[in-house]
Amino acid sequence: WVLAKEGKTAELGAVIYNLLEALRVISVCVYPFMPKTADAIWAQLNIEGGIENNKFADATMWGGLKAGHQVGKPSPIFPRIDNK
């Protein structure tokens, strides 16, 4: 939020890109154990094609998302845990 408030749009863009790219790679890594979760992440990242159609070595290489990629509408992936 500090970057946005200070008008550092280039730095903010780099941070957001790195976060989205990390989520893309994480979704590929968790797919064998949590396929529905990985598919949900993949869908929210708005990546075409199914996650299962990617080779692990190729899909985990950094730089899979292109600059300016538009993500989908965010929604919770895990239900909220109520500690009452």
C-alpha positions in Angstrom: 0.0 0.0 0.0 2.9 2.3 0.7 4.1 2.0 -3.0 0.6 2.9 -4.2 0.3 5.9 -1.9 3.8 7.2 -2.9 2.9 6.8 -6.6 5.6 4.2 -7.3 3.5 2.4 -10.0 6.5 0.6 -11.6 7.6 -0.8 -8.3 4.0 -1.7 -7.4 3.6 -3.5 -10.7 6.7 -5.5 -10.1 5.6 -6.5 -6.6 2.1 -7.6 -7.9 3.6 -9.5 -10.8 5.9 -11.4 -8.5 3.0 -12.2 -6.2 0.9 -13.5 -9.0 3.7 -15.5 -10.6 4.4 -17.1 -7.2 0.8 -18.1 -6.9 0.9 -19.6 -10.4 4.0 -21.7 -9.5 2.5 -22.7 -6.1 -0.7 -23.8 -7.7 1.3 -26.2 -10.0 3.3 -27.5 -7.0 0.2 -28.2 -4.9 -1.9 -29.7 -7.7 -1.0 -33.4 -7.0 -2.1 -33.0 -3.4 -4.9 -30.4 -3.6 -6.2 -30.5 -7.2 -9.4 -28.5 -6.5 -7.5 -25.8 -4.7 -4.9 -25.6 -7.5 -7.7 -25.4 -10.1 -9.3 -22.6 -8.1 -6.1 -20.6 -8.0 -5.5 -21.2 -11.7 -9.1 -20.0 -12.5 -8.7 -16.8 -10.5 -5.4 -16.1 -12.2 -7.4 -16.4 -15.4 -4.9 -18.7 -17.1 -6.2 -20.5 -20.2 -6.1 -24.2 -20.4 -6.2 -26.7 -17.6 -3.5 -26.9 -15.0 -3.3 -30.6 -15.6 -2.1 -30.0 -19.2 1.2 -28.5 -18.1 4.5 -30.2 -17.6 5.8 -29.6 -14.1 9.3 -28.5 -15.3 7.8 -26.0 -17.8 5.0 -24.7 -15.5 7.3 -24.0 -12.6 9.7 -21.8 -14.5 9.5 -18.2 -13.6 7.9 -15.9 -16.1 4.9 -17.8 -17.2 2.6 -14.8 -16.9 3.0 -12.1 -19.4 3.1 -8.4 -18.4 -0.3 -6.9 -18.3 -2.1 -10.2 -17.7 -5.6 -9.7 -16.4 -6.6 -11.8 -13.5 -10.2 -13.1 -12.8 -12.5 -12.0 -10.1 -11.2 -12.8 -6.6 -13.1 -15.1 -4.3 -12.1 -17.1 -1.2 -10.5 -20.4 -1.9 -10.8 -21.8 1.7 -13.8 -21.3 4.0 -13.3 -19.1 6.9 -12.6 -20.8 10.2 -14.6 -19.4 13.1 -12.8 -19.6 16.5 -15.9 -19.3 18.7 
